[in-house]
Amino acid sequence: MPQWRQGLTKSLHKTRSVPESRYFQLATADEEGTPYCRTVVYRGLTEDNDLVVISDTRTGKYAQLCEQNKAQVCWYFAKTREQYRFSVTAHSVTTAHAPVLVRSHWERLSDAGKKQFLWGEPTTPRNDGAALSVTGSFDEVPAHFCVLLLNVTKVDYLNLRGSPQYRELHYLDGQGNWLSQSVVP
């Protein structure tokens, strides 16, 4: 297990009572290079060190990652004063690619979470102010529901406690081994 993953596991454990610790920022860029940053929900970590996020194939985030699959994650744990910045390569998984994986993430969602995927296309006008209505069944995985696997390729860890602060860089060598280096913060 890479050193950065051990640290992340400890950070998540120490902050498990803080709901905000399950959210991180994902930055992408569109075809013109314009950056976009949004908060996403952490859904787990695979054996291959992929951060797991769910998404909707009708969103700008999905389109941007299809155009340019390199992205950046910034995850700050206020309780422990730690920041992880991950360079990632995103891979989208739909029911056409891996139906069992996608269904398992759909089934883990609460009904309120599922509603977000069933009340219309993101960014379309909402003019009447009426409550959003659900179209579809919670039992069926919508075709536009997907899982994003964010494969970690580099980690920049910063611990803001202490003076001086502590910073480490983690990166893959040519053979797929993780190397770590303490650096000046």
WOUR-V489541 format. One record per residue. N is the residue number from 0. BURIAL is b if it has 9 or more other ideal C-beta (glycine too) atoms within 8 Angstrom, else e. Layout:
# WOUR-V489541
N,BURIAL
N,BURIAL
This chain:
# WOUR-V489541
0,e
1,b
2,b
3,b
4,b
5,b
6,b
7,b
8,e
9,e
10,b
11,b
12,e
13,b
14,b
15,e
16,e
17,b
18,e
19,e
20,b
21,e
22,e
23,b
24,b
25,b
26,b
27,b
28,b
29,b
30,e
31,e
32,e
33,e
34,e
35,b
36,e
37,e
38,e
39,b
40,e
41,b
42,b
43,e
44,e
45,e
46,e
47,e
48,b
49,b
50,b
51,b
52,b
53,b
54,b
55,b
56,b
57,e
58,b
59,e
60,b
61,b
62,b
63,b
64,b
65,e
66,e
67,b
68,e
69,e
70,b
71,b
72,b
73,b
74,b
75,e
76,b
77,e
78,e
79,b
80,e
81,b
82,b
83,b
84,b
85,b
86,b
87,b
88,b
89,b
90,b
91,b
92,b
93,b
94,b
95,e
96,e
97,b
98,e
99,e
100,b
101,b
102,b
103,e
104,b
105,b
106,e
107,e
108,b
109,e
110,e
111,e
112,e
113,b
114,b
115,e
116,b
117,b
118,b
119,e
120,e
121,e
122,e
123,e
124,e
125,e
126,e
127,e
128,e
129,e
130,e
131,e
132,e
133,e
134,e
135,e
136,e
137,e
138,e
139,e
140,b
141,e
142,e
143,e
144,b
145,b
146,b
147,b
148,b
149,b
150,b
151,b
152,e
153,b
154,b
155,b
156,b
157,b
158,b
159,e
160,e
161,e
162,e
163,e
164,b
165,b
166,b
167,b
168,b
169,b
170,b
171,b
172,e
173,e
174,e
175,e
176,e
177,b
178,e
179,b
180,e
181,e
182,e
183,e
184,e
